[in-house]
Amino acid sequence: MKLAFCTPFKPLTHPRISGDVTIADDLATFFRTRGHDVWLVPHVTTRYIWKRPQDWAQTFATMQLVRETLHSHEKPDIWFTYHSYYKAPDILGSLAVRAEIPYTIFAPSHALKRKRVWKTKPGYYLNKRALQHADHLFTNKQRDLEGLEQLVPSSHISFVPPGIKTDDFLRDEQARHKKRTAWNASDKTIVLTVAMLREGTKSEGVEYVIKACEKLAVLDDSIFLVIAGDGTMRSSLEEKAQQALPDKHLFLGAVPSTELPEVYSASDIFAFPGINEGLGMVYLEAQSCGLPVVAWDHDGAPQVVADGTTGFITPSFDIEAFIAGIQKLAASPELRATMGIAARAYVTQEHDIYKNYKLLEEKLHSLIY
């Protein structure tokens, strides 16, 4: 089948790698590997578009180009939008409806509270219109189901568990030895966190990891913190880590995704609270590489971590509980090994991208034929 692949929030070529870009790129890659023709719809950034009248002329020109394609002999079999919500609503998908092409949205979100604030009200209604026009919605977040069911019949919604390419995230024992030696941490218990070090909940989460390791290091001299990621808050976080864990921490900076498996493999525990983390793909990546995880029950982590089996989910903003979870794993190499094996098995069984996206593919076929 030929898919029109639309990304209202960020293009696949966006320079700043994030979960949104990664998931969208994985979807496009999956469709291509399955032999489908993926047409990348000309990108229109719809983020707060109602506030940017200076961009409307270009937007209308793009809409006209898309409209012509949808009514030509090259028109797609189905329209597939990745992500539509109040900040960046899909405004192009309705063109597919007018061209009598099945219209689908992956990772939509609907929240009534956005209707009550003037700042977000235009985006709320633009997004609502898109979701109600769609023939089918696919969500990869349990938390979004309730909001979507307030808007469309449940028969128009499918839950697709989040997934990663598990074969790209394998434990590498040779890399483990090499990295730990390079980090001068061969005999340490390495606690790893991976995050974009930008202002807000990401850096706040890293701060909690630093505080937790600071307290743990008093009890266990082998604790060593490794932080992968970069951003505007890096220097501030480095200062805090230096005060809390002098000579017991390492900032790696931005690590290419192809090199992350080596970093995961070299570590012993993955810890990150996940404040407002809708999914937290890093939890899946870490577990796929055999790392037990410690995270909060704040948002998406419980959806991708099996509490008590592949790691520990602790109460949100409870630093002592977070510390206790890390400490249990730090104190027991046997528990780390057991949970690490279980983590790999869990991700392979429940969160393999190819298994989960085949269910998506089957539904798309049913909408066409």
C-alpha positions in Angstrom: 0.0 0.0 0.0 1.0 3.6 -0.5 0.9 5.7 2.7 0.8 9.5 3.0 3.0 10.0 6.1 2.4 13.3 7.9 4.2 14.7 10.9 2.6 18.0 12.1 4.8 18.4 15.1 8.4 17.8 13.8 9.7 16.5 10.5 11.7 13.3 10.4 14.8 15.4 9.6 14.5 17.5 12.8 18.0 18.1 14.1 17.1 17.6 17.7 16.6 13.9 18.4 13.7 13.2 20.7 11.2 10.4 21.4 8.7 11.9 18.9 11.2 12.0 16.1 12.5 8.5 16.9 9.0 6.9 17.0 8.0 8.6 13.8 11.2 7.5 12.1 10.7 3.9 13.3 7.2 3.9 11.9 8.3 5.1 8.5 11.1 2.6 8.5 8.8 -0.3 9.5 6.4 0.5 6.6 9.3 0.6 4.2 10.8 -2.7 5.3 7.4 -4.2 4.9 7.4 -3.2 1.3 5.0 -0.3 1.5 5.5 3.0 -0.4 5.9 5.9 2.1 5.2 9.3 0.7 6.4 12.0 3.2 3.8 14.7 3.1 5.5 18.2 2.7 6.0 19.4 6.2 4.0 22.1 7.8 4.9 22.9 11.4 1.5 23.5 13.0 2.9 24.2 16.5 0.7 27.1 17.7 0.0 27.9 14.1 -3.0 30.1 15.0 -0.5 32.5 16.6 1.7 32.7 13.4 -0.3 34.5 10.7 3.0 35.2 8.9 3.3 31.5 8.1 -0.3 31.1 6.8 0.5 31.9 3.2 3.1 29.1 3.1 0.8 26.8 4.9 -2.0 27.3 2.3 0.4 26.8 -0.5 1.5 23.5 1.0 -2.2 22.5 1.4 -2.8 23.2 -2.3 0.2 21.0 -3.3 -1.1 18.2 -1.1 -4.6 18.6 -2.4 -3.4 18.2 -6.0 -1.5 15.0 -5.1 -4.5 13.5 -3.3 -6.6 14.0 -6.5 -4.0 12.8 -8.9 -3.2 9.3 -10.2 -0.4 9.1 -7.6 -2.8 9.5 -4.7 -2.0 7.3 -1.7 -4.2 4.4 -0.4 -4.3 5.7 3.1 -3.3 8.8 5.1 -1.2 8.2 8.2 -0.5 11.1 10.6 2.0 10.7 13.4 0.9 12.7 16.5 -1.9 15.3 16.7 -2.6 17.3 19.8 -3.6 20.8 20.9 -0.1 22.3 20.4 0.4 20.8 16.9 -2.9 19.7 15.5 -3.1 17.9 12.1 -4.6 20.4 9.7 -3.8 18.4 6.5 -5.6 15.1 7.2 -9.0 16.5 6.4 -7.8 16.9 2.8 -7.6 13.1 2.7 -11.2 12.8 3.9 -12.4 15.1 1.0 -10.4 12.9 -1.4 -12.2 9.8 0.0 -8.9 8.4 1.3 -9.0 6.6 4.7 -7.5 8.9 7.3 -5.7 7.6 10.4 -3.8 9.2 13.3 -1.1 7.5 15.4 -0.4 8.9 18.9 -3.3 11.4 19.1 -4.2 13.1 22.3 -7.4 14.8 23.5 -7.7 16.8 26.8 -10.9 18.7 27.7 -8.9 21.1 30.0 -7.3 22.7 26.9 -10.8 23.9 25.9 -11.0 26.1 29.0 -7.9 28.2 28.4 -7.9 30.9 25.7 -4.2 30.3 25.0 -4.9 26.6 24.0 -8.5 26.8 22.9 -7.8 27.3 19.1 -5.5 24.3 19.2 -8.0 22.2 21.1 -10.7 22.7 18.4 -8.4 22.2 15.5 -7.2 19.0 17.1 -10.7 17.9 18.0 -11.8 18.4 14.4 -8.9 16.2 13.1 -9.6 13.4 15.6 -13.3 13.3 14.8 -12.6 13.3 11.0 -10.2 10.4 11.3 -11.4 6.9 10.3 -9.2 5.3 13.0 -7.0 6.4 15.9 -4.0 4.4 17.2 -2.6 5.2 20.6 0.6 3.9 22.2 -0.2 5.4 25.6 -2.7 4.0 28.0 -3.2 7.4 29.6 -4.7 8.8 26.3 -7.4 6.1 25.9 -9.8 7.8 28.3 -9.6 11.2 26.6 -10.0 9.7 23.2 -13.0 7.7 24.2 -14.7 11.0 25.3 -14.5 12.1 21.6 -14.9 9.0 19.4 -16.4 5.5 19.7 -14.0 3.0 21.3 -14.4 0.9 18.1 -12.5 3.7 16.3 -9.5 3.3 18.6 -6.7 0.7 18.8 -4.0 0.4 21.4 -0.6 -0.4 20.0 2.0 -1.1 22.8 5.1 1.0 22.3 8.1 -0.9 20.9 11.7 -0.6 19.9 14.0 -2.5 17.5 15.1 -5.0 20.1 17.8 -6.4 17.8 19.4 -2.9 17.8 19.7 -3.0 21.6 21.7 -6.1 22.6 23.9 -6.6 25.5 27.6 -6.4 24.5 30.0 -7.9 27.1 33.1 -6.9 25.2 31.9 -3.3 25.0 31.1 -3.5 28.7 34.6 -4.3 29.7 36.1 -1.7 27.3 33.8 1.1 28.4 34.2 0.5 32.1 38.0 0.5 31.7 37.8 3.8 29.8 35.6 5.3 32.5 38.1 4.1 35.2 35.1 2.3 36.8 35.8 -1.4 36.4 35.1 -2.1 40.0 32.2 0.3 40.4 28.4 -0.1 40.6 27.4 2.1 37.7 24.1 3.9 37.8 23.2 5.2 34.4 20.7 7.8 33.3 20.0 8.9 29.7 18.2 12.2 29.0 18.2 15.4 27.1 19.6 17.9 29.6 17.2 20.7 28.8 15.3 23.0 31.2 12.2 21.4 32.8 11.3 17.9 33.8 14.2 16.3 32.1 16.9 18.1 34.1 14.7 17.9 37.2 14.7 14.2 36.8 18.5 14.1 36.5 18.8 16.1 39.6 16.8 13.5 41.5 19.2 10.8 40.3 22.2 12.9 41.4 20.6 13.4 44.9 19.9 9.7 45.2 23.4 8.7 44.2 24.8 11.3 46.6 23.1 9.6 49.5 23.8 6.1 48.3 27.5 6.9 47.9 27.7 7.5 51.7 26.6 3.9 52.3 28.3 2.3 49.3 31.6 3.6 48.1 31.3 1.8 44.8 28.4 3.9 43.5 29.4 5.7 40.2 27.0 7.8 38.2 27.1 8.1 34.4 24.9 10.6 32.6 24.4 10.5 28.8 22.8 13.5 27.1 23.4 17.1 26.4 21.5 20.4 26.5 21.3 23.9 28.0 21.3 22.6 31.6 24.4 20.5 31.3 26.8 22.9 33.0 24.4 23.5 35.9 24.0 19.7 36.4 27.7 19.1 36.1 28.2 21.6 39.0 25.7 19.9 41.1 27.2 16.5 40.4 30.6 17.7 41.2 29.4 19.0 44.6 27.4 15.8 45.3 29.7 13.2 43.8 33.2 14.4 43.4 35.2 11.9 41.3 32.2 9.6 41.3 30.4 10.8 38.2 30.9 11.1 34.4 29.0 13.2 31.8 29.2 11.6 28.4 27.5 14.3 26.4 25.3 13.4 23.5 25.7 9.8 22.5 24.6 8.6 19.0 21.8 6.1 19.2 24.0 3.5 17.5 26.5 3.7 20.4 23.9 3.7 23.2 23.8 -0.1 23.5 27.5 -0.1 24.5 26.7 2.5 27.2 23.8 0.5 28.5 25.9 -2.7 28.5 28.6 -1.0 30.5 26.3 0.0 33.3 24.6 -1.9 36.1 21.4 0.0 36.9 19.3 2.4 34.9 17.7 5.1 37.0 15.5 8.0 35.8 12.3 9.3 37.5 10.4 10.0 34.2 8.5 13.1 35.3 5.7 13.6 32.7 7.4 11.0 30.6 4.6 9.9 28.2 6.4 6.7 27.2 10.1 6.8 28.0 11.7 4.8 25.2 15.0 4.8 27.1 13.4 2.4 29.6 12.8 -0.1 26.8 16.3 0.4 25.4 18.0 -0.1 28.8 15.9 -3.3 29.5 16.6 -4.7 26.1 20.3 -4.4 26.9 19.7 -6.3 30.1 19.6 -3.4 32.6 17.1 -3.4 35.5 15.3 -0.1 35.9 14.3 2.2 38.7 11.6 4.8 37.8 8.6 6.6 39.3 4.9 5.8 38.9 4.4 9.4 37.6 3.4 8.7 34.0 4.6 6.4 31.3 7.3 4.3 33.1 4.8 1.8 34.6 3.6 1.0 31.1 7.0 -0.2 30.0 8.6 -1.5 33.2 7.4 -4.7 34.9 7.5 -3.6 38.6 9.3 -6.2 40.8 10.3 -8.3 37.7 12.4 -6.0 35.5 13.0 -3.2 38.0 11.2 -1.1 40.6 8.5 1.5 40.1 8.6 3.8 43.1 6.1 6.5 44.3 6.5 9.8 42.5 8.6 12.5 44.3 9.4 10.1 47.1 13.2 10.4 47.1 13.7 7.9 49.8 11.7 5.2 48.0 13.7 6.0 44.8 16.9 5.6 46.7 15.7 2.3 48.3 14.9 0.9 44.8 18.4 1.7 43.5 20.0 0.5 46.7 18.3 -2.9 46.5 19.9 -3.4 43.1 23.2 -1.9 44.0 23.5 -4.3 47.0 22.8 -7.5 45.0 24.6 -8.4 41.8 22.4 -11.6 41.7 19.2 -9.5 41.7 20.6 -7.3 39.0 21.4 -10.3 36.9 18.0 -11.9 37.4 16.1 -8.7 36.7 18.4 -8.0 33.7 17.6 -11.3 32.1 13.9 -10.8 32.8 14.1 -7.3 31.3 15.4 -8.5 28.0 12.8 -11.2 27.8 10.0 -8.8 28.7 10.9 -6.2 26.1 11.4 -8.9 23.4 8.0 -10.4 24.2 5.9 -7.3 24.8 7.6 -4.4 23.2 9.3 -5.6 20.0 8.5 -3.0 17.3 7.9 -5.4 14.5 5.5 -7.6 16.5 3.5 -4.7 17.7 3.4 -2.7 14.4 2.2 -5.7 12.5 -1.1 -5.3 14.4 -1.1 -1.7 13.2 -0.4 -2.8 9.6 -3.3 -5.3 9.7 -5.8 -2.6 10.8 -4.6 -0.3 8.0 -5.1 -3.0 5.4 -8.6 -3.5 6.7 -9.4 0.1 6.3 -8.4 0.0 2.6 -9.8 -3.3 1.5 
